[in-house]
Amino acid sequence: MKKLTYIVFILIPFFVFSQDKDSIVTSTDTIRYSIELEEVILTENGAYTLTEEQKKIAILKRRVYKTYPYAKIASEKLVAMNDMMNKLKTEKEKKKYFKIVENYLTDEFEAKLKKLSRKDGQILVKLINRQTGSTTFELIKDFKSGWKAFWSNNTARLFDINLKTEYKPYDVLEDFNIESILLTAFENHTLPRQEAKIPIDLTKLIATWKEKTAEMKAEKANQ
């Protein structure tokens, strides 16, 4: 794994210090597998307003569309680098190749990643875990020293980014909604499909959240 982790290490630092740039984004798109939301409210002039939950989903969708391509590239580059490293024979060749990849990624993505907000960074960390099967913290630690990973994580925490965050669509509602957005985007061909490294059983996932939703409704009714 030491051969593979520098790409993700490059991807992470650039969004840590950016400022949050949240804005309300409205959308009439529906998410096939998401939790049922309240209906849109129509006004007298025919315009529509969204509930707070619908606004959150719309903003989340924007963030997923913005950050998923970076997570997908991270996964692809990890595989490509591993294949190339296995073909190189000497440490000198490997170091030279590593430097070429480093320079390319820095030139190609540094400016773009600096524009990500703090919340974008949180979503990106989750998607990197989805696409690579490892947390960002694990990837950094595997390539750098444990102290470097500790420092990177604690610096990120100051900006509400935990590099140890895992992608848990069965347990975390936001992650379930992210998965819903991705599945819909894959089916609509608005995002290129890349299977998750973390196994996700769609039937089980839907059943899990149907049960959770029923429990939440029952609790609310009993209050």
Order of alpha helices (4+ residues) and beta strands (2+ residues): alpha-beta-beta-alpha-alpha-alpha-alpha-alpha-alpha-alpha
